[in-house]
Amino acid sequence: MPKRGKKYLEVIKNIGLERQSVSDAVKVALDSSFTKFDETVDVAVRLGVDPRHADQMVRGTVVLPNGIGKEVKVLVFAKGEKESEAQEAGADFVGNDDLIEKIKDGWFGFDKAVATPDIMGSVGKIGKLLGPRGLMPNAKTGTVTFDVARAVNELKAGKIDFRVEKAGIVHAPMGKVSFGAEKIVQNVTAFLETIMR
């Protein structure tokens, strides 16, 4: 068994393994926080599925009612009037070939990317750079769309995407410790409802 620190061992004493409600579990998680920085509270849900079978692959998106407590920098690949639409919606970076060249040169100063379908041919050329970092726009997660304003607003408001990993577990951030129990419970509830759907 790995060597554990004093604070970890102290916290673990107060955590039972019996089933608890979401609100009780959140309270225990918040009470167990002992770091000096504002920690992120994550949730892990064991689904009991085998994602190797296509019909058991669980993935999707959810807009958390209270966000995740992090400012999300959104980049939009678009041209023409869609560029100004994205800027008005609050996108941090908007452009097309200029941004593609910048990314080819090694720049990744953004957290999420959105693209209009008409520019995906060009964006596809940097797929090998964006894909491994989880930044590739994708129609399934609503980031390839002509409704760029909506996509930007949702991402800024705390939209997260989730995907089951090979052990059949879904992990996702639910906010910061400083949110308090009520806001985190609201986020967890919205997340679980989306997974159940």
N, C-alpha and C positions, 0 to 999 in steps of 0.2 A: 504494500500500500504506500502511495506517495506521502512524503513528509508534509504535514499541514501546519500552517501558521496558527498562532494563539487566537487571533481574532476569528479565523475560520472555525476553529474548534469550539470557541465560545458560542458563535452563532448557531452552529449545527446542533448544539444541545437543546435549543429551543424549538427546533423544527421536527415535528412528528411526521410520520409517513402515512397517517390515516387520511382518508379522503376529506377534502375541504371544499367549501363553496369558493367561487371565483373571488368574491370580495374578501373572504378570510385569507385566501392564498396571497392576494395582493398585499393585504395588511402585513402578513408575515414577511413578504419580500421587502417591503419598505422599512419595516422595523429592523431588518437584518442588514441594512446598508451601513457600512462603517467607513467608507472612503471620504476623502476631503473634496473630491469633485462630484459633479451632478451625474450620477450613474444613469445609464439607459436600462430600463426594465424590458426584458425580452420574455416572450412566451414560446413554449415548445409544446406542440400538440402531437401525440402519437395517434396516428389514424388507423393503423392496422391494415394498410393497403400495401400492395406490391407494385411500385411505380414502373416495373419492367413491363407490365401489361398496360397497353394504351388506355383501356377503359378504366384503369385505376389511377391514372395520372391526375394528381390534384394540383392545379395552379390557377392563379387568378389575381385580382387586385381588389383593394378595399380602401376607401377614403376614411381614415380614422377621424372621428368627430373632433378630437382635440389635437390632431397632428402628432408628430413624434418629437417635438421640441428641438428640431434642428432646422436651420435655414437651408432650403434646398435650392441649389443653383441650377436653373433649367436652361438648356440650350435648344434652340429650334432651328432645324434645317428647313428653309422655305424660300420662296421667291415671290416677287410682285406684291400684291395686296396682302397676302398671307404674312409677309414679313412685318408690315405695320400692325396687323392684327395681333401678332405674337408680342410685339413690343408694347402695345397698349395693354395687353393682358399681364405684363410684368415679367416677361422672359428676360433672363440675364444676358444671353447671347443670342443673336439672330443673324442668319446669313445662309450662304450655300457653299459655292466652291471655295470662297475665302476661308471658311471654317474648316472645310475638308482638308485643305492644304495645311492649315495650322495644326490640325490633329495628326496629319502625316508627319509633321515635324516634331511630334512628341508632346503636344499640349493637351492636358486633360483637366482643365480648371472648372469642371461642372459635375453635377451629381446625377442628372437625368437628361435624356435627349428625346426630343420629339421631332418627327419629320412628316411632311406632307407626302402623299403617295407618289406624286409626280417627280419627286426628287430622290426617291429611294434607290433608283438605279445608280446615282452618283454616290449615295451614302453606303451602298453595298460594297463599293470599292475599298472602304475602310472598315468593313465588317470584322476583319481579323484583328483590328486594333480595338474596336468597340466591344465586340462579343465577349472576350475573356474577362473584361472589366464590368460586364453586366450593363453596358451603356447603349447597346444596339436598340434603336426603336423597333417596336414590334406591334403589329396590328392586334394581336391577342391581348396585349396589356393596354391597348388604347393609346399607344404613343406613335402610331402611324395613322394620321387622320387629317382631314381638311379642317376639322373643327379645332384649330390650334389653341384658340383662346380657352376653350373648355379644358383641354389637356393641360395647359400651363396652370390654370386656376386649381385644378384637382391636385397636381403635383405640389404646388405651393401650399395647398391646404393640408397636406399630409397623406397623399395617396401612396400606398406601398404595394409592391407586388410580392407574391409568395409562391413557392413551388415546393412540392414534397421532395425530400431527398431520398436516397436509395434505401434507407432504413425505414421509410414510411413515416417520417417525422417532418412537421412543418415548423420552421422557426421564423419569428418576426419581432421587430422592435415595437414596443407599445407606449413609449414615452419616457420621460425622465423622472427620477425619484421626486424632484421638486414639484411635479404635477399634483401630488397627493393621491390618495386612494380612489376618490370618486372619479376623477378624470381617467385614470388608468383602467378602472373597472369598465367605464363606458367604452374605451378603446378596445379592450379585450372582448367585450360583449359583441361589438360590431364585427370584430374579426372572426369570432366563433360563428356568428350567424352567417357570415359570408361563406365560411368553410362548409357549414352544414348544407347550405344551398347547393 
